Amino acid sequence: MCIFLSAAVCPGMHFTWKFIYHIVDLETMALDITLIILGGILMIAGTIGCLLPIIPGPPLCYASLIILQLSSKQPFSSKFLIAYAVLTGVVLLLDYVIPVYGTKRFKGSKYGIWGSTIGMVLGLIFLFPIGIILGPVIGAFSGEIIGGRTRDQAFKSALGSLLGFLAGASIKFVLCISMAYQFILNVL
């Protein structure tokens, strides 16, 4: 009750306001800690998502930067956030284009591309975690064999699928590490 009265009526009000200020400060600090923990979890999941096609790595890492921006510190500028949003969008597009390009570059057919996609899904389900890499390679090879290609042609297509996957994962990983660096730099 004392906090709603004037200073003349309640002489201890100054201390009461300081006490309330510290409570508000503790609430802000608790919210900031919660946002940092949530952002850290998203950053870890996003970095793991660079290798797992099911988890959208760069968007999760970008979401962690947005969550950190919601804290009382607000460490990033609008230009910074827009630049990383554009980079995230470009990397997402490249993630779909690079493996297909790798397969086509090594003379893969539609059978190889479909085999690579099916192999990736089956590899994730049955051979996790090594199936992430082996699934598309075996799938591209099998798809090309089913499509009537020779073993040499099928092997080249499988190699293209592997290189495309590794290139896409590398680009995503570099972007996610860059965002993780910014996150950690602004948390500490």
Buried (B, 14 or more C-beta within 10 A) or exposed (E): EEEEEEEEEBEEBEEBEEEEEEEEEEEEEEEBEEBBEBBBEBBBBBBEBBBBBEBBBBBBBBBBBBBBBEBEEEBBEEEEBEEBBEBBEEBBEBBEEBBBBBBBBBEBBEBBBBBBBBBBBBBBEEBEEEBBBBBBBBBBBBBBBEBEBEEEBBBBBBBBBBBBBBBBBEBBBEBBEBBBEBBEEBBE
